[in-house]
Amino acid sequence: LPPHLPQIAGLELAAGYRAAGEGNEVGGDFYDVFPQGDGSWALVVGDVCGKGPQAAAVTALARYTLRAHAVAGLRPSYMLTRLNDALLRQRAPGFVTVALARVELVDGGARVDLATAGHPHPVLAAGGRGLGVGEVGTPLGIIEQPELPEVQLELRPGDLLAFYTDGVSEAAAPRKLLSE
């Protein structure tokens, strides 16, 4: 995970990470925010199949492959295709799901290009309503030519775009302790 989130004029960023597993085993969820060579920003949330050292290695491969391609300011679907190629070349175990957004600041808001690869839809909260955005593409590291649909969004002041992993949707409801 990144040590801190960057400060981006015109945007507010926040992140939370809470490990749900037992013990000190490393999980496969990750997120990152980094500048791209064209002045836009990349926001990524992903999940690697499995836990432990193998999952950590695949997580590192995913994060740094995406960062390496950010120099060119590429479209999210193209960056995810390059990540898929790297996963297949390295014969990485399992698969990776990713939601990747390219965010460009525009007058009074932001333009977002979003692609997902088997990952839960980000949720856009705007005008008092929240809805999942994007189309779920193919998880990465499985086939040579995954389907990676891309959508464009416009964010206005006050809008919220929330990314999450399946840990949120699969979490059990908190249990009240009987001794309380």
C-alpha positions as CSV (number, residue, x, y, z in Angstrom):
1,L,0.0,0.0,0.0
2,P,1.2,3.5,-0.6
3,P,2.7,5.3,2.5
4,H,0.4,8.2,1.8
5,L,-2.0,9.6,-0.8
6,P,-0.9,12.5,-2.9
7,Q,-2.4,16.0,-2.6
8,I,-4.3,16.8,-5.8
9,A,-5.7,20.3,-6.2
10,G,-9.4,20.1,-7.0
11,L,-9.9,16.6,-5.5
12,E,-10.2,15.1,-2.1
13,L,-8.8,11.6,-1.7
14,A,-9.3,9.2,1.2
15,A,-8.4,5.5,1.7
16,G,-9.0,2.9,4.3
17,Y,-7.6,-0.6,4.6
18,R,-8.6,-3.0,7.3
19,A,-7.3,-6.6,7.1
20,A,-10.0,-9.1,7.8
21,G,-7.8,-12.3,7.9
22,E,-6.4,-14.0,10.9
23,G,-2.8,-13.5,12.1
24,N,-0.2,-11.7,10.1
25,E,-0.8,-13.3,6.7
26,V,-0.4,-10.8,3.8
27,G,-3.6,-10.3,1.8
28,G,-4.0,-9.5,-1.9
29,D,-6.0,-6.3,-1.8
30,F,-4.2,-3.2,-2.9
31,Y,-4.7,0.4,-4.0
32,D,-2.6,3.2,-5.4
33,V,-2.8,6.8,-6.8
34,F,-0.1,8.2,-9.0
35,P,0.5,10.8,-11.6
36,Q,0.6,10.0,-15.3
37,G,2.9,11.5,-17.9
38,D,0.1,13.5,-19.5
39,G,-0.8,15.4,-16.3
40,S,-3.7,13.1,-15.4
41,W,-3.9,10.8,-12.4
42,A,-4.3,7.0,-12.1
43,L,-6.4,5.6,-9.3
44,V,-6.3,1.8,-8.9
45,V,-7.9,-0.7,-6.6
46,G,-7.3,-4.4,-7.0
47,D,-7.4,-7.8,-5.5
48,V,-4.9,-10.6,-6.1
49,C,-6.2,-14.2,-5.7
50,G,-4.7,-15.8,-2.6
51,K,-2.7,-14.7,0.4
52,G,0.8,-14.8,1.7
53,P,4.1,-14.2,0.0
54,Q,2.9,-15.3,-3.4
55,A,0.0,-12.9,-3.3
56,A,2.4,-10.1,-2.2
57,A,4.7,-10.8,-5.1
58,V,1.8,-10.6,-7.6
59,T,0.5,-7.5,-5.9
60,A,3.9,-5.8,-6.4
61,L,4.0,-6.9,-10.0
62,A,0.5,-5.4,-10.6
63,R,1.2,-2.1,-8.9
64,Y,4.6,-1.5,-10.5
65,T,3.6,-2.6,-14.0
66,L,0.7,-0.1,-13.9
67,R,3.1,2.6,-12.6
68,A,5.6,1.9,-15.3
69,H,2.9,2.4,-18.0
70,A,1.7,5.6,-16.4
71,V,4.6,7.5,-17.9
72,A,2.7,7.5,-21.3
73,G,-0.7,8.6,-19.8
74,L,-2.4,5.6,-21.5
75,R,-6.1,4.7,-21.4
76,P,-7.1,2.4,-18.5
77,S,-8.1,-0.5,-20.8
78,Y,-4.7,-0.4,-22.5
79,M,-2.8,-0.3,-19.2
80,L,-4.8,-3.3,-18.0
81,T,-4.0,-5.1,-21.2
82,R,-0.3,-4.5,-20.5
83,L,-0.7,-5.8,-16.9
84,N,-2.5,-8.9,-18.3
85,D,0.5,-9.5,-20.6
86,A,2.9,-9.1,-17.7
87,L,1.0,-11.6,-15.5
88,L,0.9,-14.2,-18.3
89,R,4.6,-13.7,-19.1
90,Q,5.5,-14.2,-15.5
91,R,3.1,-17.1,-15.2
92,A,1.7,-15.5,-12.1
93,P,-0.5,-17.8,-10.0
94,G,-4.2,-17.2,-9.9
95,F,-5.7,-14.0,-11.2
96,V,-6.0,-10.3,-10.5
97,T,-9.1,-8.1,-10.4
98,V,-8.7,-4.4,-10.9
99,A,-10.7,-1.1,-11.2
100,L,-8.5,1.5,-12.8
101,A,-9.4,5.2,-13.5
102,R,-7.6,7.9,-15.4
103,V,-8.7,11.2,-13.8
104,E,-8.2,14.5,-15.6
105,L,-9.0,17.7,-13.9
106,V,-11.3,20.0,-16.0
107,D,-13.0,23.3,-15.4
108,G,-15.0,22.8,-12.1
109,G,-14.7,19.0,-12.0
110,A,-13.0,15.9,-13.4
111,R,-13.2,13.7,-16.4
112,V,-12.8,10.0,-15.5
113,D,-12.0,7.1,-17.9
114,L,-12.7,3.9,-16.0
115,A,-12.0,0.2,-16.8
116,T,-12.7,-2.8,-14.6
117,A,-11.2,-6.3,-14.9
118,G,-13.4,-8.6,-12.9
119,H,-13.5,-6.1,-10.0
120,P,-16.6,-4.8,-8.3
121,H,-18.0,-1.6,-9.8
122,P,-17.0,1.7,-8.2
123,V,-20.0,3.6,-6.8
124,L,-20.8,7.1,-8.0
125,A,-22.7,9.2,-5.5
126,A,-24.1,12.3,-7.2
127,G,-27.2,14.3,-6.7
128,G,-28.3,12.3,-3.7
129,R,-28.2,8.9,-5.5
130,G,-25.5,6.2,-5.6
131,L,-25.0,3.8,-8.5
132,G,-22.4,1.3,-9.6
133,V,-20.6,2.5,-12.7
134,G,-18.8,0.7,-15.4
135,E,-19.0,-2.8,-16.8
136,V,-17.2,-5.8,-15.3
137,G,-14.5,-7.0,-17.6
138,T,-12.4,-10.2,-17.5
139,P,-10.1,-10.8,-14.5
140,L,-6.4,-10.5,-15.5
141,G,-3.9,-13.3,-15.8
142,I,-6.2,-15.9,-17.2
143,I,-6.6,-15.4,-21.0
144,E,-4.5,-13.5,-23.6
145,Q,-7.2,-11.1,-24.8
146,P,-9.5,-10.1,-21.9
147,E,-12.6,-8.0,-22.4
148,L,-11.9,-4.6,-20.7
149,P,-14.8,-2.3,-21.3
150,E,-14.2,1.4,-20.6
151,V,-16.7,4.1,-19.6
152,Q,-16.3,7.9,-19.3
153,L,-17.7,9.9,-16.4
154,E,-17.9,13.5,-15.4
155,L,-17.4,14.4,-11.8
156,R,-18.8,17.7,-10.4
157,P,-18.1,19.4,-7.1
158,G,-19.7,17.3,-4.3
159,D,-19.7,14.0,-6.3
160,L,-18.1,11.0,-4.7
161,L,-16.5,8.1,-6.6
162,A,-15.9,5.2,-4.2
163,F,-13.7,2.1,-5.1
164,Y,-13.7,-1.0,-2.9
165,T,-12.8,-4.6,-3.0
166,D,-14.9,-7.7,-2.5
167,G,-13.9,-7.8,1.2
168,V,-16.5,-5.0,1.7
169,S,-19.3,-6.8,0.0
170,E,-18.4,-10.2,1.6
171,A,-17.8,-8.9,5.1
172,A,-20.1,-10.4,7.8
173,A,-22.2,-8.1,9.9
174,P,-20.5,-7.2,13.2
175,R,-21.6,-9.5,16.1
176,K,-22.5,-8.1,19.5
177,L,-20.5,-9.8,22.3
178,L,-22.8,-11.7,24.6
179,S,-20.7,-10.6,27.6
180,E,-21.6,-6.9,27.1
